[in-house]
């Protein structure tokens, strides 16, 4: 990942252009599509982790309310 980003940052060319120069026109579609699928999967993982965090904060807040402890955050 670092080596992939270094060339683009140094030469200011996007990943698909660099990929076409390395693999050709048709084979570059495979790596671009696999990168898209990986990013969608990773977005789903991060969304799940973030939603669990929000759920736990709300669960803590409302459980403290029912016990009688005041919530000190605004």
C-alpha positions as CSV (number, residue, x, y, z in Angstrom):
1,X,0.0,0.0,0.0
2,X,2.8,2.4,0.8
3,X,4.7,1.7,-2.4
4,X,1.5,2.1,-4.4
5,X,0.8,5.5,-2.9
6,X,4.3,6.7,-3.1
7,X,4.5,6.8,-6.8
8,X,1.2,8.6,-7.1
9,X,2.2,11.2,-4.6
10,X,5.6,11.8,-6.1
11,X,4.6,11.9,-9.8
12,X,1.0,13.2,-9.2
13,X,-0.6,10.5,-11.3
14,X,-3.7,8.6,-10.3
15,X,-3.8,4.9,-9.6
16,X,-5.6,3.8,-12.8
17,X,-3.1,5.6,-15.0
18,X,-0.2,4.0,-13.2
19,X,-1.9,0.7,-13.3
20,X,-2.4,0.8,-17.1
21,X,1.2,1.5,-17.6
22,X,2.2,-1.5,-15.6
23,X,-0.5,-4.1,-16.6
24,X,-2.0,-2.9,-19.9
25,X,-5.5,-1.7,-20.6
26,X,-7.5,-4.8,-20.0
27,X,-5.7,-6.3,-17.1
28,X,-5.8,-3.0,-15.2
29,X,-9.6,-3.3,-14.9
30,X,-9.1,-6.4,-12.7
31,X,-6.9,-4.5,-10.2
32,X,-9.1,-1.4,-10.2
33,X,-12.3,-3.5,-9.6
34,X,-10.6,-5.6,-6.9
35,X,-9.5,-2.3,-5.2
36,X,-13.2,-1.1,-5.4
37,X,-14.5,-4.3,-3.8
38,X,-11.9,-4.1,-1.1
39,X,-12.8,-0.5,-0.3
40,X,-16.5,-1.3,-0.1
41,X,-15.7,-4.2,2.3
42,X,-13.5,-2.0,4.4
43,X,-16.2,0.8,4.4
44,X,-18.7,-1.8,5.7
45,X,-16.3,-2.9,8.5
46,X,-15.7,0.7,9.6
47,X,-19.4,1.5,9.5
48,X,-20.2,-1.5,11.7
49,X,-17.5,-0.6,14.2
50,X,-18.7,3.0,14.3
51,X,-22.3,2.0,14.8
52,X,-21.3,-0.3,17.6
53,X,-19.6,2.6,19.3
54,X,-22.6,4.8,19.0
55,X,-24.8,2.0,20.3
56,X,-22.7,1.4,23.3
57,X,-22.6,5.2,24.2
58,X,-26.4,5.4,23.9
59,X,-26.8,2.2,25.9
60,X,-24.6,3.6,28.7
61,X,-26.4,6.9,28.7
62,X,-29.9,5.5,28.9
63,X,-28.9,2.8,31.4
64,X,-27.4,5.5,33.7
65,X,-30.6,7.4,33.4
66,X,-32.7,4.5,34.6
67,X,-30.4,3.8,37.5
68,X,-30.6,7.4,38.6
69,X,-27.1,8.6,37.8
70,X,-27.0,11.9,35.9
71,X,-25.3,12.1,32.5
72,X,-22.5,14.7,32.8
73,X,-21.9,15.2,29.0
74,X,-24.0,17.7,27.1
